[in-house]
C-alpha cells in the first residue's frame, strides 16, 4: 500500500470510527494563556501556534470524542476550587460551540454524538489531590460530569503513590482502596496513568470495574516510570481495561527521556518549574535546544509502542491519549490534534486491520465506559455512598 493510499484509508476509517482521545489539557492551556477568556483565544477561528487543539484541527484529525483534562498542579493552594474552575471552562466551551461539541456522560452519549457528527466531550480529573481526601468531593466531581480520575499526578497523594515521587504508602493505602471502591460505585473510571507500578497493581487488585490508562505508553519500549510495565499490561484482559498510548516524546523515545532530564535541570537552574510552558520558560527551553538538539520522536516511535502493547495486552485493550496541550513537544507527524490519521496510516502499513483500528480508535474506549456503568449499576443496588475518612481508615490526617 502506498503512503497516499494508507492515509486515504485512515481518513475513511476515521469517518466511521473516530478517535476517542483519553487526555487533552486544553482547559489548563486556556487558563494559563488567557485566563479562560474564550474571546481572546477562539478555538473555532484560525489555527493558533499557541495551542495544539482547535475545532478545525480536531475535525481534520478525525476526533469523535475527547476527555478534556480538568487538571490542576499538585502544589495548587486550593485544588478543589481550581478543579471546579477547570470544569467551568469545559462547560463554557460546550456552551460556546454546541454545533461542534456535545456534552457526554455515558457510553450511550458518546454514540449519540457520533451519530450527530459532534465531538463527544467528557472530563477527567488528573490527580487525586483534586478531591482533598474527601469522598464527598469525589461524588461532587462525578455529579458535575467528571468520568475518570487519575489517582495521582506527579506527586504522591496521602493515599496513593505516584510514579515520579518517592514511595509513600507503598501503592494504595486503605483509604486509597476505598477511593477506588467508591469510584467503582459511581461509575467513574479509575485512571492509572501517573501512578507508581505498585499503585497500578494495588488498584487492579482492588477494583471491580475496568481501569484505564488515559495517557501512558510501554515501559518495555521506553524505560520511563510514567509508562506501563508488561506485567501490568498482561492483567488488562482479565480486568477489561484499556491502555491509551501517549505521544509525549519524553515518554516514548529513550533518547528524549535522557535529554529531558538535562533540559529540566536547566529550567530549574533558571527558576522555572520543568512543566512550565509559559513564553518565558519556553524561551529558556528553546535556547537550551539550540545548544543541545532535541531527539525527535516520530509516528513510527509511537507505533512501536502500540505494536508491543498489542502483543502483551491484546487489541481489545488499547486506545489513544495524546496529551495535547499538556506537553511542550510532540512527535513529527503528530504535531497537533490533526495528526491521528498519520498514526493510523503507519499502523495500516504495519499490517493492522481495519477491525483492529476501529477498536483502537473508538470501540475499546466506549466499551470500557459502558462496562464501568454496568458495574456501578450493580453496586448501587447493594452499597450506599461511603462515609469513610482518611483518618478512620489510615489513622492519619491528610495533608491536602
C-alpha positions as a Python dict, from the first residue, in 0.01 Angstrom:
ca = {
    (1, 'X'): (0, 0, 0),
    (2, 'X'): (137, 341, -93),
    (3, 'X'): (166, 614, 169),
    (4, 'X'): (-111, 811, -2),
    (5, 'X'): (-340, 508, -16),
    (6, 'X'): (-277, 430, 353),
    (7, 'X'): (-357, 787, 452),
    (8, 'X'): (-676, 784, 243),
    (9, 'X'): (-780, 459, 410),
    (10, 'X'): (-706, 606, 753),
    (11, 'X'): (-929, 905, 684),
    (12, 'X'): (-1206, 678, 560),
    (13, 'X'): (-1188, 464, 872),
    (14, 'X'): (-1197, 769, 1099),
    (15, 'X'): (-1517, 886, 937),
    (16, 'X'): (-1681, 568, 1066),
    (17, 'X'): (-1481, 507, 1384),
    (18, 'X'): (-1335, 839, 1502),
    (19, 'X'): (-1073, 876, 1772),
    (20, 'X'): (-1164, 876, 2138),
    (21, 'X'): (-870, 1061, 2289),
    (22, 'X'): (-816, 996, 2658),
    (23, 'X'): (-639, 1315, 2759),
    (24, 'X'): (-619, 1675, 2635),
    (25, 'X'): (-508, 1968, 2853),
    (26, 'X'): (-675, 2249, 2656),
    (27, 'X'): (-862, 2381, 2965),
    (28, 'X'): (-537, 2437, 3155),
    (29, 'X'): (-376, 2597, 2849),
    (30, 'X'): (-671, 2837, 2828),
    (31, 'X'): (-634, 2918, 3198),
    (32, 'X'): (-262, 2983, 3170),
    (33, 'X'): (-265, 3176, 2844),
    (34, 'X'): (-582, 3386, 2857),
    (35, 'X'): (-739, 3336, 3199),
    (36, 'X'): (-1030, 3144, 3040),
    (37, 'X'): (-1118, 3438, 2814),
    (38, 'X'): (-1252, 3244, 2517),
    (39, 'X'): (-1281, 3563, 2312),
    (40, 'X'): (-906, 3612, 2343),
    (41, 'X'): (-829, 3263, 2207),
    (42, 'X'): (-1116, 3139, 1994),
    (43, 'X'): (-1069, 2771, 1912),
    (44, 'X'): (-1320, 2795, 1629),
    (45, 'X'): (-1109, 3052, 1448),
    (46, 'X'): (-773, 3036, 1277),
    (47, 'X'): (-517, 2785, 1398),
    (48, 'X'): (-311, 2926, 1680),
    (49, 'X'): (55, 2838, 1723),
    (50, 'X'): (-11, 2877, 2095),
    (51, 'X'): (-225, 2561, 2106),
    (52, 'X'): (-224, 2206, 1976),
    (53, 'X'): (-603, 2200, 1977),
    (54, 'X'): (-882, 2381, 1796),
    (55, 'X'): (-1205, 2277, 1629),
    (56, 'X'): (-1076, 2271, 1269),
    (57, 'X'): (-780, 2053, 1364),
    (58, 'X'): (-996, 1820, 1575),
    (59, 'X'): (-1210, 1769, 1266),
    (60, 'X'): (-906, 1717, 1044),
    (61, 'X'): (-771, 1461, 1290),
    (62, 'X'): (-1090, 1258, 1297),
    (63, 'X'): (-1158, 1309, 1667),
    (64, 'X'): (-1504, 1193, 1770),
    (65, 'X'): (-1473, 1203, 2148),
    (66, 'X'): (-1240, 1385, 2382),
    (67, 'X'): (-1175, 1350, 2753),
    (68, 'X'): (-1088, 1708, 2848),
    (69, 'X'): (-849, 1705, 3143),
    (70, 'X'): (-960, 1924, 3433),
    (71, 'X'): (-605, 1921, 3567),
    (72, 'X'): (-458, 2139, 3839),
    (73, 'X'): (-98, 2121, 3966),
    (74, 'X'): (-20, 1920, 4279),
    (75, 'X'): (102, 2234, 4453),
    (76, 'X'): (-220, 2428, 4381),
    (77, 'X'): (-315, 2605, 4707),
    (78, 'X'): (-685, 2519, 4674),
    (79, 'X'): (-706, 2224, 4436),
    (80, 'X'): (-1082, 2170, 4471),
    (81, 'X'): (-1167, 2529, 4373),
    (82, 'X'): (-919, 2522, 4085),
    (83, 'X'): (-1065, 2192, 3960),
    (84, 'X'): (-1414, 2346, 3969),
    (85, 'X'): (-1280, 2636, 3760),
    (86, 'X'): (-1144, 2385, 3508),
    (87, 'X'): (-1484, 2213, 3493),
    (88, 'X'): (-1643, 2553, 3438),
    (89, 'X'): (-1406, 2612, 3146),
    (90, 'X'): (-1520, 2290, 2977),
    (91, 'X'): (-1882, 2392, 3032),
    (92, 'X'): (-1810, 2730, 2875),
    (93, 'X'): (-1659, 2556, 2573),
    (94, 'X'): (-1967, 2334, 2538),
    (95, 'X'): (-2200, 2633, 2562),
    (96, 'X'): (-1997, 2836, 2311),
    (97, 'X'): (-1957, 2564, 2047),
    (98, 'X'): (-2273, 2348, 2063),
    (99, 'X'): (-2265, 2260, 1693),
    (100, 'X'): (-1921, 2101, 1733),
    (101, 'X'): (-1903, 1978, 2093),
    (102, 'X'): (-2162, 1753, 2258),
    (103, 'X'): (-2172, 1706, 2637),
    (104, 'X'): (-2130, 1337, 2719),
    (105, 'X'): (-2162, 1147, 3045),
    (106, 'X'): (-2217, 789, 2924),
    (107, 'X'): (-2118, 547, 2651),
    (108, 'X'): (-2463, 599, 2500),
    (109, 'X'): (-2396, 974, 2490),
    (110, 'X'): (-2073, 907, 2302),
    (111, 'X'): (-2254, 700, 2042),
    (112, 'X'): (-2527, 963, 2009),
    (113, 'X'): (-2270, 1235, 1950),
    (114, 'X'): (-2101, 1023, 1684),
    (115, 'X'): (-2436, 984, 1510),
    (116, 'X'): (-2483, 1362, 1515),
    (117, 'X'): (-2133, 1429, 1383),
    (118, 'X'): (-2035, 1615, 1700),
    (119, 'X'): (-1735, 1560, 1928),
    (120, 'X'): (-1844, 1389, 2250),
    (121, 'X'): (-1692, 1588, 2534),
    (122, 'X'): (-1615, 1417, 2864),
    (123, 'X'): (-1399, 1521, 3158),
    (124, 'X'): (-1119, 1357, 3354),
    (125, 'X'): (-966, 1491, 3676),
    (126, 'X'): (-588, 1449, 3667),
    (127, 'X'): (-476, 1371, 4019),
    (128, 'X'): (-634, 1258, 4344),
    (129, 'X'): (-528, 1584, 4509),
    (130, 'X'): (-836, 1731, 4337),
    (131, 'X'): (-1062, 1564, 4596),
    (132, 'X'): (-861, 1678, 4902),
    (133, 'X'): (-902, 1340, 5075),
    (134, 'X'): (-1281, 1367, 5062),
    (135, 'X'): (-1516, 1106, 4917),
    (136, 'X'): (-1793, 1365, 4924),
    (137, 'X'): (-1582, 1583, 4697),
    (138, 'X'): (-1525, 1283, 4471),
    (139, 'X'): (-1902, 1240, 4442),
    (140, 'X'): (-1938, 1611, 4373),
    (141, 'X'): (-1694, 1591, 4082),
    (142, 'X'): (-1885, 1295, 3940),
    (143, 'X'): (-2212, 1488, 3970),
    (144, 'X'): (-2052, 1771, 3772),
    (145, 'X'): (-1960, 1533, 3490),
    (146, 'X'): (-1611, 1404, 3570),
    (147, 'X'): (-1592, 1049, 3435),
    (148, 'X'): (-1239, 948, 3530),
    (149, 'X'): (-990, 1043, 3796),
    (150, 'X'): (-617, 983, 3769),
    (151, 'X'): (-526, 862, 4117),
    (152, 'X'): (-212, 1078, 4134),
    (153, 'X'): (-30, 1332, 3923),
    (154, 'X'): (346, 1384, 3955),
    (155, 'X'): (346, 1386, 4338),
    (156, 'X'): (208, 1135, 4583),
    (157, 'X'): (-124, 1192, 4750),
    (158, 'X'): (-174, 1083, 5110),
    (159, 'X'): (-333, 756, 4996),
    (160, 'X'): (-154, 666, 4669),
    (161, 'X'): (200, 669, 4531),
    (162, 'X'): (298, 848, 4213),
    (163, 'X'): (538, 714, 3951),
    (164, 'X'): (756, 1024, 3983),
    (165, 'X'): (778, 1062, 4361),
    (166, 'X'): (944, 867, 4639),
    (167, 'X'): (739, 574, 4774),
    (168, 'X'): (497, 685, 5043),
    (169, 'X'): (231, 428, 5133),
    (170, 'X'): (369, 151, 4910),
    (171, 'X'): (94, 169, 4646),
    (172, 'X'): (-259, 227, 4779),
    (173, 'X'): (-345, 278, 5145),
    (174, 'X'): (-670, 150, 5297),
    (175, 'X'): (-831, 485, 5217),
    (176, 'X'): (-691, 462, 4863),
    (177, 'X'): (-867, 129, 4819),
    (178, 'X'): (-1187, 292, 4946),
    (179, 'X'): (-1145, 569, 4685),
    (180, 'X'): (-1125, 301, 4416),
    (181, 'X'): (-1432, 125, 4558),
    (182, 'X'): (-1632, 450, 4562),
    (183, 'X'): (-1525, 530, 4206),
    (184, 'X'): (-1650, 185, 4105),
    (185, 'X'): (-1982, 253, 4280),
    (186, 'X'): (-2020, 585, 4100),
    (187, 'X'): (-1917, 460, 3757),
    (188, 'X'): (-1609, 685, 3749),
    (189, 'X'): (-1318, 523, 3566),
    (190, 'X'): (-1003, 459, 3769),
    (191, 'X'): (-716, 612, 3569),
    (192, 'X'): (-372, 465, 3639),
    (193, 'X'): (-158, 699, 3432),
    (194, 'X'): (97, 882, 3650),
    (195, 'X'): (80, 629, 3934),
    (196, 'X'): (360, 407, 4059),
    (197, 'X'): (366, 47, 3939),
    (198, 'X'): (284, -59, 4296),
    (199, 'X'): (-27, 160, 4282),
    (200, 'X'): (-124, 11, 3945),
    (201, 'X'): (-107, -340, 4089),
    (202, 'X'): (-293, -247, 4407),
    (203, 'X'): (-567, -74, 4208),
    (204, 'X'): (-609, -377, 3981),
    (205, 'X'): (-642, -590, 4293),
    (206, 'X'): (-897, -354, 4445),
    (207, 'X'): (-1117, -259, 4151),
    (208, 'X'): (-1435, -434, 4047),
    (209, 'X'): (-1457, -235, 3721),
    (210, 'X'): (-1224, -193, 3423),
    (211, 'X'): (-948, 65, 3460),
    (212, 'X'): (-790, 295, 3206),
    (213, 'X'): (-450, 449, 3148),
    (214, 'X'): (-557, 778, 2993),
    (215, 'X'): (-213, 868, 2854),
    (216, 'X'): (66, 613, 2909),
    (217, 'X'): (289, 403, 2685),
    (218, 'X'): (503, 88, 2722),
    (219, 'X'): (782, 75, 2977),
    (220, 'X'): (945, -217, 2794),
    (221, 'X'): (985, 3, 2485),
    (222, 'X'): (1086, 319, 2672),
    (223, 'X'): (1204, 285, 3030),
    (224, 'X'): (1028, 576, 3197),
    (225, 'X'): (836, 538, 3525),
    (226, 'X'): (531, 704, 3367),
    (227, 'X'): (492, 404, 3136),
    (228, 'X'): (322, 69, 3197),
    (229, 'X'): (525, -242, 3285),
    (230, 'X'): (446, -558, 3092),
    (231, 'X'): (317, -745, 3398),
    (232, 'X'): (50, -476, 3438),
    (233, 'X'): (-39, -480, 3068),
    (234, 'X'): (-77, -858, 3096),
    (235, 'X'): (-352, -806, 3355),
    (236, 'X'): (-572, -587, 3136),
    (237, 'X'): (-757, -870, 2959),
    (238, 'X'): (-884, -1011, 3289),
    (239, 'X'): (-973, -663, 3410),
    (240, 'X'): (-1126, -545, 3081),
    (241, 'X'): (-940, -215, 3091),
    (242, 'X'): (-775, 0, 2824),
    (243, 'X'): (-422, 144, 2796),
    (244, 'X'): (-426, 463, 2588),
    (245, 'X'): (-88, 525, 2428),
    (246, 'X'): (54, 873, 2471),
    (247, 'X'): (259, 1075, 2222),
    (248, 'X'): (482, 1272, 2463),
    (249, 'X'): (840, 1231, 2331),
    (250, 'X'): (996, 1207, 2677),
    (251, 'X'): (771, 904, 2746),
    (252, 'X'): (808, 725, 2412),
    (253, 'X'): (1170, 777, 2298),
    (254, 'X'): (1457, 674, 2527),
    (255, 'X'): (1694, 937, 2389),
    (256, 'X'): (1429, 1201, 2463),
    (257, 'X'): (1399, 1073, 2821),
    (258, 'X'): (1769, 1131, 2875),
    (259, 'X'): (1767, 1470, 2701),
    (260, 'X'): (1464, 1584, 2901),
    (261, 'X'): (1636, 1511, 3233),
    (262, 'X'): (1910, 1758, 3140),
    (263, 'X'): (1666, 2012, 2993),
    (264, 'X'): (1457, 2007, 3312),
    (265, 'X'): (1762, 2074, 3523),
    (266, 'X'): (1834, 2373, 3301),
    (267, 'X'): (1482, 2510, 3359),
    (268, 'X'): (1517, 2464, 3734),
    (269, 'X'): (1850, 2645, 3727),
    (270, 'X'): (1671, 2943, 3569),
    (271, 'X'): (1394, 2939, 3830),
    (272, 'X'): (1123, 2764, 3627),
    (273, 'X'): (920, 2455, 3702),
    (274, 'X'): (1006, 2184, 3446),
    (275, 'X'): (640, 2166, 3339),
    (276, 'X'): (611, 2542, 3283),
    (277, 'X'): (513, 2613, 2920),
    (278, 'X'): (485, 2991, 2957),
    (279, 'X'): (655, 3205, 2689),
    (280, 'X'): (932, 3292, 2934),
    (281, 'X'): (1004, 2931, 3018),
    (282, 'X'): (987, 2825, 2656),
    (283, 'X'): (1241, 3093, 2564),
    (284, 'X'): (1486, 2931, 2806),
    (285, 'X'): (1392, 2588, 2671),
    (286, 'X'): (1448, 2693, 2308),
    (287, 'X'): (1787, 2842, 2389),
    (288, 'X'): (1886, 2513, 2553),
    (289, 'X'): (1763, 2321, 2250),
    (290, 'X'): (1972, 2535, 2015),
    (291, 'X'): (2280, 2431, 2209),
    (292, 'X'): (2163, 2071, 2258),
    (293, 'X'): (1947, 1946, 1968),
    (294, 'X'): (1642, 1763, 2090),
    (295, 'X'): (1598, 1395, 1993),
    (296, 'X'): (1289, 1378, 1775),
    (297, 'X'): (1018, 1114, 1816),
    (298, 'X'): (811, 1021, 1512),
    (299, 'X'): (486, 848, 1424),
    (300, 'X'): (688, 528, 1397),
    (301, 'X'): (809, 570, 1756),
    (302, 'X'): (451, 571, 1885),
    (303, 'X'): (357, 281, 1658),
    (304, 'X'): (639, 77, 1812),
    (305, 'X'): (469, 116, 2150),
    (306, 'X'): (134, 10, 2011),
    (307, 'X'): (284, -295, 1842),
    (308, 'X'): (434, -408, 2171),
    (309, 'X'): (126, -324, 2379),
    (310, 'X'): (-95, -520, 2138),
    (311, 'X'): (136, -819, 2170),
    (312, 'X'): (121, -809, 2551),
    (313, 'X'): (-234, -689, 2629),
    (314, 'X'): (-423, -767, 2309),
    (315, 'X'): (-604, -545, 2063),
    (316, 'X'): (-916, -518, 2282),
    (317, 'X'): (-723, -325, 2546),
    (318, 'X'): (-562, -38, 2355),
    (319, 'X'): (-658, 323, 2296),
    (320, 'X'): (-511, 668, 2232),
    (321, 'X'): (-438, 953, 2474),
    (322, 'X'): (-221, 1211, 2304),
    (323, 'X'): (-173, 1461, 2594),
    (324, 'X'): (-201, 1755, 2356),
    (325, 'X'): (-164, 2100, 2514),
    (326, 'X'): (-7, 1927, 2813),
    (327, 'X'): (338, 1890, 2660),
    (328, 'X'): (584, 2134, 2508),
    (329, 'X'): (693, 1893, 2234),
    (330, 'X'): (520, 1642, 2009),
    (331, 'X'): (646, 1378, 1763),
    (332, 'X'): (700, 1460, 1398),
    (333, 'X'): (377, 1377, 1217),
    (334, 'X'): (177, 1408, 1539),
    (335, 'X'): (236, 1778, 1583),
    (336, 'X'): (-119, 1857, 1692),
    (337, 'X'): (-466, 1704, 1705),
    (338, 'X'): (-486, 1685, 1326),
    (339, 'X'): (-217, 1413, 1322),
    (340, 'X'): (-410, 1099, 1419),
    (341, 'X'): (-458, 986, 1056),
    (342, 'X'): (-80, 968, 1021),
    (343, 'X'): (-63, 719, 1308),
    (344, 'X'): (-339, 504, 1159),
    (345, 'X'): (-169, 509, 820),
    (346, 'X'): (154, 387, 984),
    (347, 'X'): (-33, 105, 1157),
    (348, 'X'): (-207, 7, 834),
    (349, 'X'): (135, -13, 671),
    (350, 'X'): (242, -246, 954),
    (351, 'X'): (-46, -481, 883),
    (352, 'X'): (-306, -367, 1135),
    (353, 'X'): (-654, -445, 1006),
    (354, 'X'): (-946, -205, 986),
    (355, 'X'): (-1113, -405, 1262),
    (356, 'X'): (-803, -358, 1480),
    (357, 'X'): (-802, 16, 1418),
    (358, 'X'): (-1174, 53, 1490),
    (359, 'X'): (-1111, -98, 1833),
    (360, 'X'): (-809, 127, 1891),
    (361, 'X'): (-982, 450, 1794),
    (362, 'X'): (-1341, 411, 1913),
    (363, 'X'): (-1476, 78, 2026),
    (364, 'X'): (-1248, -6, 2320),
    (365, 'X'): (-1285, 331, 2490),
    (366, 'X'): (-1662, 334, 2453),
    (367, 'X'): (-1687, -24, 2578),
    (368, 'X'): (-1482, 42, 2891),
    (369, 'X'): (-1700, 336, 3000),
    (370, 'X'): (-2011, 129, 2938),
    (371, 'X'): (-1867, -156, 3145),
    (372, 'X'): (-1795, 82, 3434),
    (373, 'X'): (-2157, 198, 3415),
    (374, 'X'): (-2276, -163, 3435),
    (375, 'X'): (-2063, -231, 3744),
    (376, 'X'): (-2189, 89, 3908),
    (377, 'X'): (-2550, -6, 3847),
    (378, 'X'): (-2498, -335, 4029),
    (379, 'X'): (-2300, -182, 4314),
    (380, 'X'): (-2551, 97, 4375),
    (381, 'X'): (-2817, -166, 4440),
    (382, 'X'): (-2621, -301, 4737),
    (383, 'X'): (-2377, -33, 4853),
    (384, 'X'): (-2453, 310, 5000),
    (385, 'X'): (-2221, 608, 4944),
    (386, 'X'): (-1911, 561, 5156),
    (387, 'X'): (-1876, 785, 5462),
    (388, 'X'): (-1519, 670, 5529),
    (389, 'X'): (-1247, 924, 5601),
    (390, 'X'): (-873, 902, 5566),
    (391, 'X'): (-847, 935, 5945),
    (392, 'X'): (-1079, 641, 6004),
    (393, 'X'): (-904, 410, 5758),
    (394, 'X'): (-541, 522, 5757),
    (395, 'X'): (-519, 674, 6104),
    (396, 'X'): (-369, 994, 5967),
    (397, 'X'): (-478, 1346, 5895),
    (398, 'X'): (-447, 1419, 5523),
    (399, 'X'): (-213, 1696, 5419),
    (400, 'X'): (-412, 1818, 5118),
}
